[in-house]
Amino acid sequence: MGDTNQPYLVERNPGYFEYQLPISVKMVVEVQGKIPLLKNEREEWELPGGKLELGETAESTVLREVQEELTLEPQLLKGVTIIDSWVYEIFPHRHVFVVSYGAEYTGTRQPKLSHEHKGLGLFEYEEVPGLTMPEAYKKTIAAWRVMRR
């Protein structure tokens, strides 16, 4: 049931639709002063992270996603803190509620690309404004930099 043109509208009663908004968590991971970013299928850079799975907390999800997408040990992420949140429009009829976290990676392992993305880059904070990526990600990376001082 529901309007197939509106994937996040679920028909509860005839003619009544409830807006469904998935939750995604992302993390700014500082690795020796640089930020690892992943290239997605839209050729944009993005932060590691993903959608909550049933039974997970937001923090456990983002730690799991960093391990899966960057192969970094979650126990070596220090100072895990919420930075901000926003609703991101992926496409006109597809939105997601994003909560961003920040942490410093204290290990020696370098991030590695997983099968989930097309590319991996390590960027200086000064490089981020010039990258092809959603403005909300740029804003959250800048906010993390200020919080780290």
Solvent accessible surface area in square Angstrom, and as a share of the most:
residue,aa,sasa,rsa
1,M,216,0.96
2,G,25,0.24
3,D,56,0.29
4,T,131,0.76
5,N,110,0.56
6,Q,54,0.24
7,P,81,0.51
8,Y,41,0.15
9,L,48,0.24
10,V,51,0.29
11,E,45,0.20
12,R,128,0.47
13,N,91,0.47
14,P,133,0.84
15,G,67,0.64
16,Y,119,0.45
17,F,79,0.33
18,E,65,0.29
19,Y,113,0.43
20,Q,57,0.25
21,L,58,0.29
22,P,30,0.19
23,I,76,0.38
24,S,9,0.06
25,V,0,0.00
26,K,17,0.07
27,M,0,0.00
28,V,0,0.00
29,V,0,0.00
30,E,21,0.10
31,V,5,0.03
32,Q,130,0.58
33,G,32,0.30
34,K,74,0.31
35,I,0,0.00
36,P,0,0.00
37,L,0,0.00
38,L,0,0.00
39,K,52,0.22
40,N,6,0.03
41,E,128,0.58
42,R,77,0.28
43,E,85,0.38
44,E,36,0.16
45,W,39,0.14
46,E,19,0.09
47,L,0,0.00
48,P,0,0.00
49,G,6,0.06
50,G,14,0.14
51,K,91,0.38
52,L,59,0.29
53,E,100,0.45
54,L,187,0.93
55,G,81,0.78
56,E,43,0.19
57,T,86,0.50
58,A,30,0.23
59,E,79,0.36
60,S,48,0.31
61,T,0,0.00
62,V,0,0.00
63,L,39,0.19
64,R,56,0.20
65,E,14,0.06
66,V,0,0.00
67,Q,89,0.40
68,E,76,0.34
69,E,5,0.02
70,L,0,0.00
71,T,45,0.26
72,L,0,0.00
73,E,35,0.16
74,P,31,0.20
75,Q,123,0.55
76,L,53,0.26
77,L,11,0.05
78,K,98,0.42
79,G,55,0.53
80,V,41,0.24
81,T,54,0.32
82,I,97,0.49
83,I,24,0.12
84,D,34,0.17
85,S,58,0.37
86,W,41,0.14
87,V,83,0.48
88,Y,38,0.15
89,E,97,0.43
90,I,32,0.16
91,F,102,0.42
92,P,100,0.63
93,H,85,0.38
94,R,93,0.34
95,H,38,0.17
96,V,8,0.05
97,F,67,0.28
98,V,2,0.01
99,V,21,0.12
100,S,0,0.00
101,Y,12,0.04
102,G,0,0.00
103,A,0,0.00
104,E,59,0.26
105,Y,7,0.03
106,T,71,0.41
107,G,13,0.12
108,T,125,0.72
109,R,111,0.40
110,Q,83,0.37
111,P,12,0.07
112,K,124,0.53
113,L,82,0.41
114,S,19,0.12
115,H,174,0.78
116,E,80,0.36
117,H,25,0.11
118,K,120,0.51
119,G,14,0.13
120,L,50,0.25
121,G,13,0.13
122,L,65,0.32
123,F,26,0.11
124,E,72,0.32
125,Y,27,0.10
126,E,114,0.51
127,E,82,0.37
128,V,4,0.02
129,P,92,0.58
130,G,75,0.72
131,L,29,0.15
132,T,89,0.51
133,M,14,0.06
134,P,17,0.10
135,E,124,0.56
136,A,24,0.18
137,Y,10,0.04
138,K,32,0.14
139,K,139,0.59
140,T,0,0.00
141,I,2,0.01
142,A,58,0.45
143,A,33,0.26
144,W,11,0.04
145,R,78,0.28
146,V,96,0.55
147,M,90,0.40
148,R,95,0.35
149,R,206,0.75
